[in-house]
Amino acid sequence: MITESKLDTYIKFRGDIDGWARAASDAEAQAFSEEEWSDIQKLLSDLKVVRNGLGSAAFAARVHERLKDLAASPEVASRLEGLEI
């Protein structure tokens, strides 16, 4: 689940997993796993494809369904849709 605090940490490190691994505080490092970090990266990549009109309608529907499944709230989903890192 992508929460506000996880997204804040992801943004703080500008999506750089190596920077997060090296410089995160203990709380930030324990906040979520590399798998969750990867979920955010993949979701942002897929959202960019959709935003640029490069995916099919079926692909866009799957991406938005995954967004709803992964985002802890509609606010997080909205932030993810507007994020370009």
C-alpha positions in Angstrom: 0.0 0.0 0.0 1.4 3.4 -1.0 0.7 5.9 1.8 1.3 9.6 2.0 4.5 9.1 4.1 5.9 6.5 1.7 5.2 8.8 -1.3 6.8 11.7 0.6 9.9 9.6 1.1 10.0 8.5 -2.5 9.7 12.2 -3.6 12.4 13.3 -1.1 14.8 10.9 -2.8 13.5 11.8 -6.3 12.9 8.2 -7.0 16.6 7.3 -6.5 16.5 3.9 -4.7 20.3 4.0 -4.3 20.1 7.4 -2.6 17.3 6.1 -0.3 19.4 3.0 0.5 22.4 5.1 1.4 21.0 8.1 3.1 17.5 7.3 4.5 17.0 7.6 8.2 16.2 4.5 10.1 12.5 5.4 10.0 12.6 6.0 6.2 14.5 2.8 5.6 12.0 0.8 7.5 9.0 2.5 6.2 8.8 0.3 3.1 10.5 -2.3 1.1 12.5 -2.3 -2.1 9.5 -4.1 -3.7 7.2 -1.2 -2.7 9.7 1.3 -4.1 9.7 -0.7 -7.3 5.9 -0.7 -7.4 5.9 3.1 -7.2 8.5 3.3 -10.1 6.6 0.9 -12.3 3.3 2.6 -11.6 4.8 6.1 -12.4 6.2 4.7 -15.6 2.9 3.2 -16.6 1.0 6.4 -15.7 3.4 8.3 -18.0 2.6 5.9 -20.9 -1.1 6.5 -20.3 -0.7 10.3 -19.9 1.2 10.4 -23.2 -1.5 8.4 -25.0 0.9 5.6 -25.8 -1.1 2.7 -24.3 -4.3 1.0 -25.3 -7.5 1.7 -23.5 -7.2 -1.8 -21.9 -3.7 -0.9 -20.7 -4.9 2.4 -19.2 -7.8 0.6 -17.4 -5.3 -1.9 -15.9 -3.0 0.9 -14.8 -5.8 2.9 -13.2 -7.1 -0.3 -11.4 -3.6 -1.0 -10.1 -3.4 2.7 -9.0 -6.6 2.2 -7.0 -5.3 -1.0 -5.5 -1.9 0.3 -4.4 -2.9 3.9 -3.3 -3.9 4.1 0.4 -6.3 6.9 -0.5 -7.7 8.9 -3.4 -5.4 11.8 -2.4 -2.4 9.5 -2.8 -3.7 8.3 -6.2 -4.1 11.9 -7.3 -0.6 12.8 -6.2 0.8 9.8 -8.1 -1.1 10.7 -11.2 0.4 14.2 -11.1 4.0 13.1 -10.2 6.8 13.3 -12.8 10.1 12.2 -11.4 
